[in-house]
Amino acid sequence: MLVALFLPPLILSFFNHFAVKIISAIYQAFIVVGFLIIIPVGFFIPNFSVIIIGILGTIVSICSIIVTILVGLERKNLAT
């Protein structure tokens, strides 16, 4: 299941077109929402480790979205 969820962003990462990067970022935003849902679950089930996993997953996923969008922009600025 995990491989099936992360395979589309991996395949989309091979294309260096801005529209494909936006599609990949939108797909990754669904993953951010999933981690954000995990945080309240950790409060309902008093488990500190679930809350930490939710917070760390959200931070890493948001950083992944930023990197996905900004990597191609840096090359264009260097070429001009």
N, C-alpha and C positions, 0 to 999 in steps of 0.2 A: 504494500500500500504506500509506504514511504517513497519507494523508488518511482512509483506511478505519479505521485504528487510532485516530485522534484525533477522529473525527467523533462517536462515542457520548458521550465526556465533554463535548464542546461542546454537544450537544443536551441532555444532562442538566443542564448548567449553567443553562439557561433556567428550570428549575423550582426554586422556592424552598421545597421540602419537605425535612425532615430525612432521611427514608428514602431519597429520591432522592440526596441528598448522600452518604449512606453507601454506596449502590450505586456512585456515581461514584468514591468514595475506594477502594473495593475494586478497581474496574477500574484505577485509577491505580496500585494496589499491584502489579499484574502488570507494569506498566511499570518500577517500581522493581526488581523481580526481574530483569527483562531487563537493566537497567543493571548490577546486581550480578553477573550472569553475565559481562558484558563485562570486568570487572576482572581475573579470573583468566586470561582469554584474553590479555590484555595481558602477563601474566607469562610465559605459555607461548610466545607469540610476542614476543620482546623488543622491544616497541614502547611507548615512554613515552607517546606521544600517545593511544593506545587506553586506557591506564590513566587518564589525566587526563580523557578524555571519559566514561569509566565513572563516575569519582568525581563529576565535576560534574553529570552526568545524574542520579545517585542523589540528590545534595543538592537539586537543583532539583525533582525529582519528589516528594521528601518534603516540601519546602516547599509544593508545589502541593496535596498532600493536606491539610496543615494549614490552608492558606488556604481550601480547598474546604469544610472542615467548620466553620471559625470565622466565616466571613463572615456567615452567616445568624444566628448566635448574637448577634452584636453588635447587630443591628437589633432583636431581641426585647428585649434589655436596655434599649435606649434608649427603646422604646415604653412600657415599664412604669414 
